Amino acid sequence: MEKNLEQLSLSADIPVAASTDDSANEAAGATANDEVSKLQKRKKKKSKSKSCSSLGALAKNNSALPSQKCMEGRFPWKIVVKSGRGRCAIATRDIKAGEVIVSECALAFVLRSSFRTIACHNCCKDFSKESTSIQCRVCNYSLFCQECWESTRELHQECCSVIKLIGDIAVEEDCDKDLLRLMLFLALQRHSTMNETKDTVGIRGGIRGDILYSSFQDAMALQTHENKVSESWRLSVARACERLAEHATNEITNFQNSKGDLEYLACLINANAHGMGAQGIHNTDIAIGIFPFVSMLNHSCRPNCCFYSEGNVMHVRATKDITKNSELCLSYINLYEARGTRKEQLAVSKHFDCACSRCTEPLTSSVDRFLEGVLCNVKGCNGVLVKQPQSFANASTEQPAGLWQCDTCLGILDPTICISQGQAKSLDERPWDTLNNAQTRLSAAISVYKERRFKEARKQLEDFLSEFTGKLAQEAFNHVRQLRRICLEKATLSL
Ligand SMILES: C[S@@+](CC[C@H](N)C(=O)[O-])C[C@H]1O[C@@H](n2cnc3c(N)ncnc32)[C@H](O)[C@@H]1O
């Protein structure tokens, strides 16, 4: 799972030392700017960072993003620190559904390798709208639009000998090649930052038009979860970084010589990178990028905002009316998955235990019951049969865990003895088989969809609908129908 990127970030000179203690979390509601000055005072007392990389030693949790001041008054939200959730985006006024709450240019991004011919590797402009694409003859990998080729060719050719090696290194070290490429591009941002002079200083760390341009230093203030990645993932990334560092021969690619820094960037990417150019509702992103300000929005399985990209700019829009002081949240995952699957995905790939309102309310009254239940077939009952969680089974029914109960007729089914009790004379005897079967079939169709084999995906989704109608709740079909519609449109356009 960790090899599959869904989110990422990086920076140099940050004035506060790394924080691994929870004291920073305690100031619930304080703005991150206030918080950072308190932290600076506290941290001065602590001399050593626990991080092994020099970048890690400069970064810290819950600090303000260095460019944060530039957003004040320009966007309808601010960053505050909350207990257990770190930094959060809070509405500073009522926000209307549909409003764009921030537009941010990618600090660094990479086309996913399977989509590398679709858009310019420098500005992400879609080649289908562009007459020419130029492929670099040195790396034979990167493609550019005419304008970017002219403006960035020299810089690209300084590092494309390394880009060229990434595919092989990734395979040999069992590492994600898109992760390695994004890591390289982030490291290059550091190089540009360090080499800025008064005359060359760009717009990073500021706003131009309506678009926010964050800096390398902003990225370095992001969360990394370095201590939570699995040993096998860390080792394969470490080996790949070592080999990349060996080949980094010139001034631009020597990464200030720190293998540890590259590993640190890999963790940052893993925790913060956002997918770009998604087609439809599932993860068919054509690229992944780092957007430090967008990364301030926490995840919720009941989000009030969504993100979408245009070229290399990510926009976040409110999907419902939001009242002042509410938290702004995005979804990092597919919200149509069952609760257990969502929690597992976030724990394994993003290293946190989701504490959103949808994941913490009782299953019996939550919308989640429709996604992980089957229709009760007791005559006249239109309820949904769901597996009872351990705590519910013990506390409320004094029955062992593993029981299934209808939310409407309250009939109970015990899979160990497979008999129904009370009114539930004809409950489906094996709801778990129906659900497993449905989940397997849907996952297979979604995999085909992600590979953009839209005709095949549509057929599989239609078979799914006909087989499970009458067995699963209507709500479980909403996204299947939505996906089928997207497949139909894409297949018509022959995409
Ligand atoms: C992209 S960052 C969001 C900003 C983050 N709070 C910070 O201070 O950098 C993602 C991290 O925020 C925290 N987080 C986000 N959503 C959460 C949720 N629903 N429940 C618990 N922690 C969450 C986790 O630590 C996660 O790895």
The ligand as a Gaussian input file, in Angstrom:
#p B3LYP/6-31G(d) Opt

LIG

0 1
 C       -2.025000      16.046000       4.931000
 S       -1.818000      16.100000       6.651000
 C       -3.074000      17.184000       7.204000
 C       -2.503000      18.255000       8.119000
 C       -1.941000      17.733000       9.404000
 N       -2.948000      17.771000      10.451000
 C       -0.699000      18.484000       9.799000
 O       -0.648000      19.041000      10.898000
 O        0.237000      18.516000       9.008000
 C       -2.408000      14.512000       7.080000
 C       -2.186000      14.161000       8.534000
 O       -3.119000      14.828000       9.388000
 C       -3.653000      13.939000      10.386000
 N       -5.072000      13.672000      10.075000
 C       -5.711000      14.050000       8.938000
 N       -6.997000      13.662000       8.972000
 C       -7.191000      13.000000      10.133000
 C       -8.317000      12.327000      10.702000
 N       -9.508000      12.252000      10.107000
 N       -8.155000      11.706000      11.900000
 C       -6.942000      11.750000      12.545000
 N       -5.842000      12.388000      12.047000
 C       -5.950000      12.995000      10.850000
 C       -2.827000      12.654000      10.237000
 O       -1.702000      12.761000      11.075000
 C       -2.400000      12.702000       8.787000
 O       -1.251000      11.964000       8.526000

